[in-house]
Amino acid sequence: MTFESIIGLINELVWSNFLIALCLGAGIYFSITTRFLQIRYFKEMIRLLFKGKASKKGVSSFQAFAIAISGRVGTGNIAGVATAIALGGPGAIFWMWTIAFLGAASAFIESTLGQIYKEVKDGEYRGGPAYYIEKGIGKKWYASLFAFTTILSMSVFLPGVQSNSISASMKHAFNISDIQIFGSDINVVGVFIVLALTLIIFGGVKRIGKVAEVVVPFMAIAYILMAVVIIGLNITQVPGVIALIIKSAFAFEPAFAGIFGMAISWGIKRGIYSNEAGQGTAPHAAAAAEVSHPVKQGLVQSFSVYIDTLFVCTATAFMILFTNQYNVHDLDGGFIIENLKGVAYGPEFTQYAVAHHFPSIGKEFVAISLLFFAFTTIMAYYYMAETNVAYLDKKGDKKYLVNMLRVTILATVYYATTITAGAVWTLGDIGVGLMAWLNIVAILILRKPAMKALKDYTDQRKAGLDPVFNSKKLGIKNAEFWEKNE
């Protein structure tokens, strides 16, 4: 068996229908139990986004939001949307919207738990699923398994998707070729990514937060403005495109009726890959925030799911569908629609879509946008991996582990620019799936502390107070950080 066939088999096992049902089921359950918090607290999410300041130990709410967005908004928003359309048809976009709406509730639960069970280590806040699994569920082996899986996913499985997409889009836009050194082909784009990443990851979480705070708003606003311009130029097509997406999602569009199941599967897959709700990544950034109540950061992280999928992914999808710059694969290896000869899927769909309206800058604009999107995502991956190394190294006497992590992620980032896109996407899906399995089960078990915190926050807001968290009062055990500060 080849390497690609082996990882393809593993991916099929990880991403079975059971995982898809678990992701949807958890989102529905948390939406109902929080009484659709993602709607009721929408204004509060925006208000909290710009509240709070950074401290010596933690980043501000906006910086934590930016770190999480830098993890959520990446290749999945450009190449991932294209992949969803290519393999599931336009209907896959509806299922991306669905998992984003439901996932906002899951994101709230996991991020609130990240704050409740955070701790201070080496002068910085640390937290995430490994921490709340050990402290909340009391299963250290489960927590260690999640930590190890996250380190593996964030350093080996996932970074390659980002760097491979950067390389593909930059080469396509600027005609960059490999150079030969001592008889070996060297990917120039890969070398650039590694050098830039080295400067940042050796600066620690504070530097990551500061870079994300500046880069994330800039890249998101620029990309969305371009999308708004293109949507404006095609405003009369909006109703037709929305109708196409909805009809295709439920097999009412004859052309795509035969891939109904693929629309659901790839929509949910790419939706979770894009917004990461329930995957267990956002709690790492959420735990780093300096807030007076865990729910504040839970709401901010819930809002970030909307930014990722309902804004950025939708903008990408509309640009692609307006311009017909896409292909849709059938179940037999051929095409239902083939508008772009020689293009399977990837960032090229989006590049061709923007270039359709702006031939002189389209491909270059998307390549540069993707560079920012994907590079900041790799930064976020490193931060999450380092947090889990810190969890496993409780005594802090194995400093070499962090350096090993840095070398591994840098090697992965470069190597992925030299192999096929299909292989790196499959590895990325395996990483997302493994983390989602472990984390969603954990937050379903550990839902009560998050729900207690939400009720406490609501009660204090109704009383006209700026909520302050008291874990002892709520009967939440093992929340050591809050116990020391009450």
N, C-alpha and C positions, 0 to 999 in steps of 0.2 A: 504493500500500500504506500502511496505517496504521502508526503507531509500534509498536503492540502486535503486529501481524502480523509486522513486521520482526524485533523482538526474539524473537518466538516461533520464527521460522525459524532464527535464530542459535542459540537454545537447543537446538533439535532437532539441529543439527549438532554442537554441543559435547557434548551428552549423548546421543551415539549408543550403540548396544549395545557398541561397542568400549571406551568409557570404563567402562561398568558391568563388563565382563569384566576390564578392567585393574585396577580397584579390588578386585574379588573375588580375582583371580589374585595380586595383590601381597600381599594379606592372607593367603592360603593359603600362598604361598611363604615369607613371613617367619615365619609360625607354625611351619611345618615346620622351617626352618633354625635357628630359635631353640629348637627342641624345646618348643614351646608355652610360651614364657616367661610368657605372660599367666596361666597356671595355676601353673607352678612357682614363680614369684617373687611370688605374691600377698601373702603375709605380709611379704615384704621391702619391697614397695611401700608398705604401710601404715607400716612402721617408719621408712622414709626420709622419709615425708611431714612428720614433725615434727622431723627432724634438720636441723642447720645453721642458721646465723644470717646475717642481712643484713650487708653490708659497705658501705664507701663507694662501691664500684664496682658491686656487685650486690645483688639482693634475696635473701631466704631461699628455701629450697626450697618452703616453704608459700606464700610470696608469689608465687613463679613458678607454683606450682600454681593459686593463686587467680586470677592473671591469665589463665592458660590456661583455667580453668574458666569465668571470666567471658566468655571468647570462645566456649567450647563451649556453655555453658548459657545459652540465650537464647530467642528466639522459636521456634526449631526445636523446643524441648521442649514448647511449649504450642500455638502455631498450626501448627508443622511436623508434629507428630504428628496433629493434626486433618486437615491436608491429606493426609497419607499414607493415613489411613483413608478420607477422602472420595474419593480418586482411585484407590486400590489395594485398598480393602476392609480388613477386620481382618487379613488375611494379611500386609499390608505391615509390620505390627509385627514379625512373625517375621524378616523380612529386615532390619529395622532392628537386631534383636538379633544377627543373623548378621554384619552388617558391623561392628558394635561389637566383637564377640568377635575377629574376624579383624583388624579395624582397630587393636586394642590393640597388636598386634605391629608394624604399620606405624608407629604413633605412637611406639613405642619406638625404632625405627630412625631416624626423622627427628629426634626430639628429642635422641638421643645424638649424632647428626651435628651438630646445632645447637650442642651444647656443645663438641665436639671442635674445631670450626673457628671458635669465637667470637673476638672481639677487643675491645680496650678503645678506646672513642672518646668524647672529651669527658668523660672520667672515669666512663663507664658501660659495662657490657658490652653488646655488640651482636652479633647473629648471626641465622642463619636460612638458608633455602634458597639465597638469592643468595650468601651467604658460602661455604657448603659446595660449591655448584656451581663457583664460581670456583677455590677452593683445592683441592678434592678431585678434580674432573673436569678442571679447567684450561680451561674454556670461558667466557671472560669475556662473550662475546656472549649466551650462554645465561643466565648469571647476571643480566646487565642486563635481558634479556627478562623473567625471572621478577620482578625487582624492579619493573619498570615495570608488569607485569600485577598485581602485588600492590597497588601504590599505587592503580591504577585500580579494582581490585576493592574495596579497603578504604575508599576515599573516595567512590566513585560507585555501584558495583553493590550492595554489601552493606548499608551502614548504613540504607538506605531500608526494608528489610524490618523492621528493628527499630523504627524510629520510626513507620512506618505501623501496625504492630501495637499499639504503645503507644497511639497516637491512637485507633484503632478500639475497643480494649478500654476505655479511659478514657471515651470518649464514650458507649459502650454502657452502662457501669456507672453513670456519674454524670450522664448527660444533659447533657454539656457541648456548647454550641453555639459556632459560629464567631462572631466579632464583626466588625462593619464599621468600617473606618477609611479615610477618604477614598474611600468607594465600593468598597473591596476587602474580600473576606472574609479574615479572619485566623484561622488555626487556633491557638487559645489553647494547646492541649497542645503543639503544635510549637514555639511560642515558649518555653515552659517548658523543654522538652528542650534547646533550643539554648543558653539562658542557663546551665543547670546544667552542660552539657558544656563550655561556654567556660571556666568556673571551674576545671575539672579538667585539660583538655588543655593549658592554658597553664602548668600546674605541673610537667610533665615526667613521666618514667617512675616516679620515686620516689613521686610523689603518686598515680599510677594504682595502683601496687602497694599503697600504704597503704589507699586506698579499697576496692580489691578484697578485701583481706585481711579487712576488717570486713564489707562488704556481702555477699560471696559466701556465706560460711557461714550468715549470718542468713537470706538469702532462700531458700537451698536447704533448710535445716532446717525453716523455716516451711512451705514448700510441701510437702515430703515428709511432715511431720506431718499436714497436712490430708489428703493422699492416704492415709496410713496409717489415719486415722480412717474415711474413706469405704470403704477396702478392708475394714476391720474390720466395718463395718456391712453389708457385702455378702460376707462371708467365704465363705458357702456357694456363691456364684457363681463363685469363683476357678477351680475345675476346669473349669467350663463355658466360661468366657471363654478360658482357655488352650487348651482343645480347639478352640474356634471360630477362634482365631488360627492354630493349627497346621494345621487342616483347610483353612482358607481359603488358607494359604500354598502348599499343594500341590494346589489345585483339587479337594479332596475335599468341600468345602461347596458344594452345588449352586447356591445363590444367587450365589456369587462365582466360580464356575468359569470364566465367560466373561471375567473380567479377571485371569486368572492371571499373564499377562505384566506387567500394570500393577502387580500386587502386588509383584513382584520389582523392577521399575523404580523405582516410587515409594518402596518400602521402602529400597532402597539409596541413592537420591537424597536422601531426607529423613534417612536415617541419617548420611550423610556431611555433609550440611548441618548436622545437629545436633552430631555429635561431632567433625567436622573431621579425623578420622584420615586421614593421607595427603595432606591438602589443602595442607599446608605452613605452616599458621598457628601450631601449637603450638611449632615450633622457635624462633620468635622469643622467646616467653616462657621456654622452656627455656634458651636461651643467656644470659638475664639472671640466672640463678641462680648463687649463690656455692656451689660444691661442690668436693670434692677429686677427684672422678672423674665423667666424663660419664655413665656408666651410672646413677649415682644419680638424676640428673634424668630420664633416659630412662624409668626405672621409674616415677617419680612421674607423669610425663605419660601413661604407659600406663594407670595407675590412673584418671586423670581421664576417660578414655573410658568406663570402667565407671560412674563417677558420673553422667555425662551420660546415656547411653542406657539402661543396664541398670537404673538407679535412677529417674532423673527422668522419662525418656520412658515407661518402663513404668508408672510411677505415673499419668501423664497418660492413657495408653491405657486402663488399667483403669478409671479414673474415667469416661471417655467411654463405654466399652463396657458397664459395669455399668448405667448409667442410660439407655442407648439414645439418648443425646443426640448423634446423628450422622446424616449422610446419606452415601450412596455413589453416585457417578456411574456411569452406564454408558458404553459406547463411542460412543453415538449422541447424546450431549448431554442425555440424560434422567437418571432416577434408578433405581437398583436398590432402594435404600431411601431414603425421605425422611421422617425423623422430625421434622425442623425446617424448616417451611415458610419460604421466603424467605431461608434461610441457605445460602450456597454452601460455604464452608469458612473456617477461621480461628480466632482465639481464642474466638469465640462458642461453639464446641462445648464447650470446657473450662469456660467461664463457665456455660453451661446445666447442665453435669454437676455442678458444685459447688453451684449454686443449687438443684438437684433435692433435695439433702439439707439445705442451709442457705440457704433462700430469702432471709433477711434480709441475709446478708453474702456469698453465693456469688459474684455477679458482681463485687462490689467487691474481694473477696479476690484473685480471679484477676487483675483489672486491676492491682492494686498489685504482686502477684508479678511480673507480666509487665513492669511498669515497672522493677523492680529487675533482673530477668533481662536485659531488652533493653538497658537503659541501660548496664549494665556491659559488655555485649557491644560496644556502640559504642565505649566506652573502649578495649577491647582492640583493636578494629579500628584505632583511631587510633594506638595504640602500634606495631602491626605496620607500618602505612603509614609512620610516622616512621622506623622502623628501616631500611626500604628506601630512604627518601630519604637517610638517612645513608650507606647503601651507595653510592648513586650519586654523592653529594657527598663523595668521599673526602678532599678537601682541607679540607672544612668551611668554605669561603669563600662559600657560597651560602645564607646563613641565610634569605633571602627564600623559599626553597623550602618550608621548614617552615611559614612563615606562609601561603603559598599553599595548602598542604595543609590547614591548620586552617580556612581560609575555605571551601575546597571541601567538606570533610566537614560543616561546619556548614550550608552551603547545601543540600547533599544531604539532610541529616537533616530540615530544614524542608520542602523541596519534596516529599519523599516522603509527608508527612502530608496533602498536597493532591491526590494522584492515587490511582488504583484499586489495590487489593491485588494483583490479578492481574498488573499491570505490574511492581510492585516485586518480587514473588516470582520472576518470570521473569528480571529483571535479577540478582537474587541468585543464582539457579541458574547463570547464565552466569558470574558471578564465581567461584563455587565450582568449576565445571567447568574453567575455564581454568587455575586454579591447580593443580587436581588432576592434569590432564594433564602439566603441566610438572614438578611435584614428584615424582609417582610414578615417572616415567621416570628422574628424577635419582637417587632413593634406590635404585632397582633397579641402576643403574650403580655407585653409590657404597656398596654394602652392606658391602664387605670391612672398611673401618675400624671400622664399628659392630660387626661380628661379632668383630673382634680385641679391641675394648674390652670386649665382653661376656665373652669367654673370660678376659681379664686380670682382670676384676672377680670372676668366679667363682673363679678360682684363688686370688686374694688372700683372699676370704672363707673358702675352705676351709682356708687357712693360719691363720685366726683373726685376720687383719689388718683394719684399717679401710682399704679400698682407696684408693690414691693413684695418679693417672694419670701415666704417663711415655710420651709419644708417641714419643720417639726409640727407646726400648727396644722398642716394638711396631712400629717401622718405618713409622709414619704421618707423612707429610711435610706441610709447610705448616700445621701446627697451631701457629702462632707464639705464641699466648698460653701454651700449655702448655710449649713449648720454653723460653720466658723464665723460667718458674717451676719448672723441674726442677732 
